[in-house]
Amino acid sequence: MAVFPQLATGATAQFRFEKQVDGRAILNRAMDASTYAAADPAGRRVKWGLEFVGLTESEFGALEGLFEACEGRLGAFTFLDPAANLLGWTEDLGAAAWDKDALLSVAAGSAGPAGEGFLLTNAAPGWGELWQTVEGPANFSYSFAVWVRGSGMVRLRRFAGAESAELEFALTASWRRVELNGALAGSGVSVSFAIGVPSGGMVEAAGPQVDAQLVAGEYRKSLGRGGVFQAARFAQDTLEARVEAPDWIDARVTIESRFED
């Protein structure tokens, strides 16, 4: 799987970058000169303009290697949108995008400080989990953050295949944001993020957020699909780069993809 690389900082972009979503309408003109216009979902496109300053030779080499492997505009790759939540359907934890253990129930709760709140109740004899899988490299750095409240404990876990990393947090009566950061060592092409509830436990959760970076950003709602674009392409056939000094390279790339809900 070809993937747009992360920098040594764990990020996929530097500020300032640009993101633009374009739409398209279909216009039908009848013989009586009346017209009918409708949005064309298949025509929606998203484009990112990324400027990099001070890349190391290793960082630029990874970018250049992907560009050459894709032959500019020709080949597709996976791009993790730095301006989006990588999780989808974060305002509906009961949506089909979320998997859960059989004895874990999900019900509507009170509004959280960021996003809709949901009550997770576990009737199993062990931990019960609600999780979503992101189609990104398991060995990338990710931050996984959720607003929670209740009594007892809650667990955040990141896993891919047999590899797993987790942290447990004590719940309080007030909302607090808990966060799990880091990368797995494996070479899997997807990674899952889970909210765990102990046996007999009840947890209110809101605003789950996954970023491809070391520290979580502000919560961004995903009312549909998340920010993983598996058919992104370079929008150029020449890689713009300038060597400013040894191990200091500036570059600019433009990436585009279809935008699907």
C-alpha positions in Angstrom: 0.0 0.0 0.0 1.5 3.3 -1.1 1.0 5.9 1.7 1.9 9.6 2.0 4.7 9.6 4.5 4.8 11.1 8.0 7.6 13.6 8.9 10.0 12.9 11.8 7.7 15.0 14.0 4.9 12.4 13.4 2.9 14.9 11.3 1.8 14.6 7.7 1.8 18.3 7.1 3.3 21.6 8.3 1.4 24.8 8.8 0.4 26.6 6.7 -1.5 24.2 4.4 -4.6 24.7 2.3 -7.7 22.5 1.8 -10.4 23.1 -0.7 -13.6 21.1 -1.5 -15.2 21.7 -4.9 -18.7 20.6 -6.0 -20.4 20.2 -9.3 -24.0 20.7 -10.4 -25.8 19.1 -13.3 -28.0 21.5 -15.4 -30.9 20.1 -17.5 -32.5 22.5 -19.9 -35.8 21.4 -21.3 -37.3 22.2 -24.7 -39.6 24.8 -23.1 -36.4 26.6 -21.9 -37.1 25.7 -18.3 -34.0 24.4 -16.4 -33.5 22.0 -13.5 -30.2 22.0 -11.5 -29.1 19.3 -9.0 -25.9 18.6 -7.1 -23.7 15.9 -8.5 -22.2 13.9 -5.6 -19.9 12.0 -8.0 -18.3 15.3 -9.0 -17.1 16.4 -5.6 -13.3 16.8 -5.3 -11.0 17.7 -2.4 -7.6 19.3 -2.9 -4.7 20.0 -0.5 -1.8 22.3 -1.0 1.0 21.3 1.3 4.2 23.5 1.8 7.1 22.0 3.6 10.1 23.9 5.0 13.3 22.5 6.4 12.8 18.8 5.4 15.7 16.5 6.2 17.2 14.5 3.4 15.4 11.4 4.8 12.0 13.1 4.9 12.4 14.5 1.4 13.6 11.2 0.2 10.4 9.5 1.4 8.3 12.1 -0.3 10.3 11.9 -3.5 10.2 8.1 -3.5 6.4 8.2 -3.3 6.2 10.7 -6.1 8.5 8.7 -8.3 6.6 5.4 -7.5 3.3 7.1 -8.5 4.9 8.7 -11.6 3.4 12.0 -10.7 -0.4 12.1 -11.4 -0.6 8.5 -12.6 -0.5 6.4 -9.4 -2.8 6.5 -6.4 -1.9 6.4 -2.7 -3.5 6.7 0.7 -3.5 10.1 2.3 -4.5 10.8 5.9 -6.1 14.3 5.9 -4.4 16.5 8.5 -7.5 18.7 8.6 -10.0 16.0 9.4 -10.9 13.4 12.1 -9.7 10.0 10.8 -12.7 8.4 12.5 -16.0 8.4 10.8 -19.5 8.8 12.2 -18.3 10.2 15.5 -21.7 11.7 16.2 -23.3 8.2 16.1 -21.4 5.6 18.0 -24.1 3.1 17.1 -23.4 3.4 13.4 -22.3 0.5 11.3 -18.7 1.9 11.1 -18.3 1.1 14.8 -17.8 -2.5 16.0 -18.5 -3.6 19.5 -18.5 -6.6 21.7 -21.8 -8.4 22.0 -22.6 -7.5 25.6 -21.6 -3.9 25.3 -24.6 -1.6 24.7 -24.6 1.9 23.2 -27.4 4.4 24.0 -27.9 8.1 23.6 -26.6 10.2 26.4 -26.4 13.8 27.4 -24.5 16.2 25.1 -20.7 16.2 25.7 -18.4 19.2 25.7 -17.5 18.3 22.2 -20.1 16.3 20.2 -23.0 14.1 21.1 -22.6 12.0 24.3 -23.3 8.3 24.3 -23.7 5.9 27.3 -21.7 2.7 27.0 -22.8 -0.1 29.4 -20.9 -3.4 29.7 -22.7 -6.6 30.9 -19.9 -9.0 30.1 -17.7 -10.6 32.7 -14.6 -8.9 31.3 -13.8 -5.7 29.5 -16.1 -4.8 26.6 -15.0 -2.6 23.8 -16.4 -0.3 21.1 -13.9 0.3 18.2 -13.4 1.6 14.7 -10.7 0.5 12.2 -8.8 3.1 10.2 -7.2 2.2 6.9 -3.8 3.7 7.7 -0.4 2.2 8.4 -0.2 0.6 11.9 3.4 1.9 12.4 2.3 5.6 12.0 2.1 7.8 15.0 -1.5 8.4 16.1 -3.3 10.3 18.8 -6.6 8.9 20.0 -8.7 11.2 22.3 -12.2 10.9 23.8 -14.2 13.0 26.3 -15.5 10.7 29.1 -17.2 10.9 32.5 -18.7 8.4 35.0 -17.3 6.3 37.9 -14.7 3.6 37.8 -12.3 3.2 34.9 -12.2 3.5 31.1 -9.6 2.1 28.8 -8.3 3.4 25.4 -6.6 0.8 23.2 -4.9 0.9 19.9 -4.4 -2.4 18.1 -3.4 -4.1 14.8 -3.3 -7.8 14.6 -1.6 -9.2 17.7 0.0 -5.9 18.6 -1.7 -3.7 21.1 -1.1 -0.6 23.3 -3.5 0.6 26.0 -4.0 3.0 28.9 -6.5 3.0 31.7 -8.0 6.2 33.2 -10.0 6.9 36.3 -13.4 8.5 35.5 -14.7 11.5 37.3 -18.2 13.0 37.6 -17.1 15.9 35.3 -16.2 15.5 31.6 -12.4 15.1 31.0 -10.5 14.3 27.8 -8.3 11.2 27.9 -5.7 10.5 25.2 -3.6 7.6 24.0 -0.6 8.5 21.8 2.1 6.6 19.9 2.8 4.0 17.2 2.8 0.3 16.9 5.9 -1.6 15.6 4.1 -3.8 13.0 3.7 -3.3 9.3 -0.1 -3.7 9.1 -2.2 -1.6 6.7 -4.9 -0.8 9.2 -5.2 0.1 12.9 -8.1 0.0 15.3 -9.0 2.4 18.1 -11.2 1.1 21.0 -13.0 2.5 24.0 -13.1 -0.1 26.7 -15.5 -0.4 29.6 -14.9 -2.8 32.6 -17.3 -5.5 33.6 -20.5 -4.0 35.0 -19.2 -0.5 34.1 -21.0 2.5 32.6 -19.2 5.2 30.8 -20.4 8.3 29.0 -18.2 9.1 25.9 -18.2 11.9 23.4 -16.1 13.4 20.7 -13.8 10.5 19.7 -10.9 11.9 17.7 -8.0 10.3 15.8 -5.2 12.3 14.3 -2.1 11.1 12.4 0.2 13.0 14.7 1.7 12.8 18.2 -0.8 15.0 20.1 -4.6 15.2 19.5 -6.0 18.3 17.9 -9.3 19.9 18.6 -12.4 17.7 18.1 -13.7 17.7 14.5 -17.1 16.2 13.9 -17.4 13.4 11.3 -21.0 13.2 10.2 -20.0 10.6 7.6 -16.8 9.0 6.5 -13.5 9.8 8.2 -10.4 11.6 6.8 -8.7 8.6 5.1 -8.5 9.0 1.3 -7.3 5.7 -0.3 -7.3 6.9 -3.9 -5.5 10.3 -3.6 -3.2 11.4 -6.3 -0.6 14.1 -6.9 -2.0 17.0 -8.9 1.4 17.6 -10.6 3.9 15.8 -12.7 6.9 17.8 -11.4 7.9 17.8 -7.7 8.6 21.4 -6.6 11.7 21.4 -4.3 14.6 23.7 -3.4 17.7 22.8 -1.4 18.4 25.7 1.0 21.3 24.1 3.0 22.6 20.6 3.8 19.7 18.6 5.3 17.3 21.5 4.7 14.9 21.2 1.7 11.8 23.1 1.0 9.0 21.5 -1.1 5.4 22.0 -2.2 3.0 19.4 -3.3 -0.7 19.4 -4.4 -2.8 16.4 -3.7 -6.4 15.7 -4.9 -9.0 13.0 -4.4 -12.7 12.4 -4.9 -14.7 13.4 -1.9 -17.2 10.8 -0.8 -19.6 11.1 2.2 
